[in-house]
Amino acid sequence: MTKSPSTPKPESTDEPRGDRLQKILAQAGIASRRKAEEIILAGRVQVNGTVVNTLGTRHDATRDHIRVDGKLLHGPEQQRYYMVNKPRGYVTTLDDPEKRPTVMQLMAKQKSGPHGDNVRLYPVGRLDYLSEGLLLMTNDGNLANALSKAAAGVEKTYLVKVSGVPPASGLEQIRRGIMIDRGRLDEVRSGRRDRIITAPAKIELVRGGDNPWYELTLTEGRNRQIRKMFEEIGHHVEKIRRIGYGALRLDVPPGEFRELTLGEVMALDRAAKGKKVVPKKKTPEFAQLKSPAKKKFTRPHRQPTGTKSARPRRRAT
């Protein structure tokens, strides 16, 4: 008995389309994706007149009428990308409970560019409170996440001043990969130190002396990694300045910022995908180590001509 050919099943038309609601809110600049989830759960979002208070629903931002607290969304924000030169003494966060200055205060100045100024920016990666230099700010969450993944291997270049002269063997350890604490300095988990080995790094001497400067290139960005690497070989880090990120090189003064060009954004995207990018041959002023200040020469004091120098009186014997 031959089987009759089976009738092909009709394609399902009930498959969810569009983006998750929390992603739509984040792209519109309402809040971060995590905060957007809280807004949804609080029942503050309506889609086509119906309150949506469950996570995971998908919608089409170009067709659906989405309101937050009664205000209609006008689609995703235009994506913007900035290079900031973070000064020492600022924290890389949107808000600091200790009320220290944040990088957001630097970005509060009037922003120039073709997309308008009312966009919600956030930093790509971090620079700690005492570190300075190149920081990326954007509202493009996809690119930010891609750049932050260790698997992408995006190169980040730093100028590092070290207290004392590390031995050649210690520098070779850094080049090969060195064992450091995973968490914060001196952090102990479950009664033991949680240790990991860093990825190989490039390190070259830039300026010698009792407290030398090195150019260090990493492909990862663990918490306080540079400080920990040098602590492991017995040397304290005095200063850190990030001067490169992928093909970008720091070219704005401390505390200032500028919008990236389309070509620079494309280069960051290539770097995030693991493709090779090459920085410009000419190193900008703010990515260079400044020459040390020369000490002023002071001439010895000379007495006026014709005067006798005072001599100590002899004691009577």
C-alpha positions in Angstrom: 0.0 0.0 0.0 1.5 3.3 -1.1 1.3 6.3 1.2 -0.3 9.4 -0.2 2.0 12.4 -0.4 1.7 14.4 2.8 0.2 17.9 2.4 2.8 20.6 3.2 1.9 22.5 6.3 1.2 26.1 5.8 3.8 28.5 7.0 3.0 29.9 10.4 2.0 33.6 10.4 2.0 33.9 14.2 5.8 34.2 14.6 6.8 37.2 16.6 8.1 40.1 14.5 9.8 43.3 15.4 12.0 44.1 18.4 11.5 43.4 22.1 9.7 46.3 23.8 12.6 47.1 26.2 15.0 47.4 23.2 12.7 49.8 21.5 12.5 52.0 24.6 16.3 51.9 24.9 16.8 52.8 21.3 14.5 55.7 21.7 16.6 57.1 24.5 14.0 56.6 27.2 16.4 54.6 29.5 18.9 51.8 29.5 17.5 48.4 28.6 17.5 47.3 32.3 15.6 50.5 33.4 13.3 50.1 30.4 12.3 46.6 31.8 11.4 48.3 35.1 9.3 50.9 33.3 7.4 48.1 31.4 6.8 46.1 34.6 5.4 49.2 36.3 2.7 49.4 33.7 3.9 52.8 32.3 4.0 51.6 28.6 1.0 51.4 26.2 1.1 49.8 22.7 -1.7 50.8 20.4 -3.8 51.9 23.4 -3.2 48.8 25.5 -1.0 48.7 28.6 1.9 46.2 28.2 3.4 45.1 31.5 5.1 41.9 30.6 8.6 41.5 29.2 9.6 39.9 25.9 6.7 41.1 23.8 7.8 42.2 20.3 6.6 45.2 18.4 7.3 47.3 15.3 8.4 50.8 16.2 7.6 52.0 12.7 4.0 50.9 12.8 2.9 50.5 16.4 1.9 53.5 18.5 4.0 53.2 21.6 3.6 55.6 24.6 5.6 55.9 27.8 3.7 57.8 30.6 1.3 59.0 27.8 4.1 60.4 25.6 4.3 59.0 22.0 7.7 57.7 20.9 9.1 59.1 17.7 11.3 56.1 16.7 14.9 55.4 17.6 17.4 58.1 18.3 19.9 59.0 15.7 23.1 57.2 16.6 26.0 59.4 17.7 29.6 58.7 18.5 32.1 60.8 20.5 35.7 60.8 21.6 36.3 62.3 25.0 39.6 63.1 26.7 38.7 62.1 30.3 40.8 64.1 32.9 42.1 62.5 36.0 39.6 62.8 38.9 36.4 61.9 36.9 34.5 58.7 37.2 33.3 56.8 34.2 29.6 56.4 35.1 26.3 58.1 34.5 25.8 58.9 38.2 28.1 58.6 41.2 26.6 58.0 44.7 29.8 59.6 46.2 29.0 62.8 44.2 32.4 62.8 42.4 32.6 64.5 39.0 31.5 62.2 36.2 32.2 62.0 32.4 28.6 62.9 31.8 29.3 66.4 33.2 31.9 66.8 30.5 29.3 65.8 27.9 26.8 68.3 29.3 28.4 71.0 27.2 26.7 71.9 23.9 27.3 69.1 21.5 27.8 69.9 17.8 26.7 67.6 15.0 23.9 66.9 12.5 21.7 64.9 14.8 20.5 67.2 17.5 21.6 67.3 21.1 18.9 65.5 23.1 20.4 62.0 23.0 21.2 59.7 25.9 24.9 58.8 25.8 26.8 56.2 27.8 30.5 55.2 27.9 32.1 52.3 26.1 34.2 50.5 28.8 35.8 52.3 31.7 38.7 54.4 32.8 39.1 54.4 36.6 39.1 57.6 38.7 42.8 58.2 38.6 43.3 57.3 34.9 42.8 59.7 32.0 42.6 59.8 28.2 40.6 58.4 25.4 37.0 57.4 26.2 34.2 56.6 23.7 30.7 57.8 24.3 27.7 56.6 22.2 24.1 55.6 22.2 24.7 52.7 19.8 24.3 49.8 22.2 25.1 47.1 19.6 28.5 48.6 18.7 29.3 49.3 22.4 28.6 45.7 23.3 30.6 44.4 20.4 33.6 46.6 21.3 33.5 45.5 24.9 33.6 41.7 24.2 37.0 40.2 24.9 36.6 37.9 21.9 36.8 40.9 19.5 40.4 41.6 20.6 40.2 45.3 20.0 43.5 46.9 20.8 43.6 49.6 23.5 46.9 51.6 23.9 48.1 53.3 27.0 51.0 55.5 28.3 51.9 54.2 31.7 54.3 55.8 34.3 55.8 53.3 36.8 57.5 53.9 40.1 61.0 52.4 39.9 62.5 50.5 37.0 60.9 47.0 36.4 63.4 44.2 35.5 63.4 42.8 31.9 62.1 39.5 33.3 59.0 41.3 34.7 58.3 43.1 31.4 58.6 39.7 29.6 56.0 38.3 32.0 53.6 41.1 31.0 54.2 40.4 27.3 53.5 36.7 27.7 50.6 37.0 30.1 50.7 37.4 33.9 48.6 36.0 36.7 46.5 38.7 38.4 43.5 38.9 40.8 40.2 38.6 38.9 38.3 41.1 41.1 39.4 44.2 42.8 42.9 44.6 44.3 43.2 42.4 47.5 39.8 40.9 47.0 39.3 37.4 48.4 36.5 35.1 47.4 35.4 32.2 49.5 38.7 32.4 51.5 40.9 32.2 48.4 42.3 34.7 45.9 40.5 34.3 42.5 43.3 34.5 39.9 43.4 34.6 36.1 46.1 35.0 33.5 46.0 38.0 31.3 46.2 37.9 27.5 49.6 38.6 25.9 50.4 42.4 25.7 52.7 44.7 23.8 55.0 46.9 26.0 57.8 49.2 24.9 59.9 51.8 26.8 59.0 55.4 25.8 61.1 57.3 28.3 63.7 56.0 30.8 64.7 57.3 34.2 64.0 56.4 37.8 60.2 56.4 37.0 60.0 55.3 33.4 57.1 55.6 30.9 55.9 52.6 28.8 53.5 52.3 25.9 51.3 49.3 26.7 48.8 47.7 24.3 46.1 45.4 25.6 43.3 43.4 23.9 41.2 43.1 27.0 40.0 45.5 29.7 39.7 43.9 33.1 39.1 45.8 36.3 42.2 47.8 37.2 44.2 45.4 35.0 47.2 47.6 34.3 47.8 48.5 37.9 47.5 44.8 38.9 49.9 43.7 36.2 52.7 46.0 37.4 51.9 45.2 41.1 52.6 41.6 40.3 56.1 42.4 39.2 56.6 44.7 42.3 56.0 48.2 40.9 53.4 50.8 41.6 51.7 52.6 38.6 51.7 56.3 39.0 49.9 57.5 35.9 47.8 55.9 33.1 46.6 57.7 30.0 44.8 55.8 27.2 45.9 57.2 23.9 44.4 54.6 21.4 41.3 52.6 20.8 41.3 50.5 17.6 42.4 52.8 14.9 41.6 55.9 16.9 44.3 58.1 18.5 43.6 60.7 21.1 43.4 64.1 19.5 41.4 66.4 21.8 42.6 68.4 24.9 41.8 67.1 28.4 38.1 67.7 29.3 37.1 68.2 25.7 35.3 66.0 23.1 34.5 65.7 19.4 32.1 63.8 17.3 33.6 60.9 15.3 33.6 60.9 11.5 31.7 58.2 9.5 35.1 56.7 8.5 36.1 56.4 12.2 32.8 54.8 13.1 33.3 52.3 10.3 36.8 51.5 11.5 35.4 50.8 15.0 32.9 48.5 13.6 35.6 46.6 11.7 37.7 46.4 14.9 34.7 45.0 16.8 34.3 42.3 14.1 37.9 41.2 14.6 39.2 42.8 11.4 42.6 44.5 11.2 42.6 48.3 11.5 45.6 50.6 11.2 45.9 54.0 12.9 47.2 57.1 11.1 51.0 57.3 10.9 51.2 60.8 12.5 50.6 60.6 16.2 48.4 63.5 17.5 49.8 65.9 20.1 47.6 64.6 22.9 48.6 61.0 22.3 52.3 61.8 22.7 54.3 62.1 25.9 55.3 65.7 26.5 58.9 66.5 26.9 60.0 67.0 30.5 60.3 70.6 31.6 63.8 71.9 31.6 65.2 73.2 34.8 66.0 76.9 34.9 69.7 77.7 35.2 70.4 80.2 38.0 73.8 81.9 38.1 75.7 82.1 41.4 75.4 85.4 43.2 78.3 87.7 42.5 79.3 90.5 44.9 79.6 94.1 43.5 83.0 95.1 42.3 85.2 96.9 44.8 83.7 95.4 47.9 85.5 93.2 50.3 84.1 89.9 51.2 83.2 89.6 54.9 85.6 87.3 56.7 84.8 85.6 60.0 86.5 87.3 62.9 89.2 85.3 64.8 88.6 84.6 68.4 91.1 86.0 70.8 93.3 83.3 72.2 
